[in-house]
Amino acid sequence: MHESLGFESANSACCSGGGRFEGIVPCGPSSKICQDRSKYVFWDPYHPTDAANVIIAKRLLDGNSADIWPINVRQLLASS
């Protein structure tokens, strides 16, 4: 699924610190940073990258019932 959204890596961290998914240690001075953050879903072991956050925000705002249920945020605002 991640490839269709433009991501090259959905299971490793952009700011890598070792471990199975290159995110076992939070980002710090000794970490390696990927060259193109827009190609990664995760920045570190816990946080999505800006590119992933944009997709999440768009789906919360305008997504269909497969993304957010029972209504999206735009529908909620329109109903009040």
Number of C-alpha atoms within 10 A of each C-alpha: 7 14 10 7 12 13 16 15 16 17 15 21 30 29 25 24 22 15 10 9 15 19 22 16 15 17 18 12 6 9 17 15 16 14 9 9 19 18 20 24 25 25 24 24 20 11 13 18 19 15 18 21 14 12 13 14 12 13 17 17 18 15 19 13 11 8 15 14 11 11 15 18 18 12 13 11 9 7 7 5
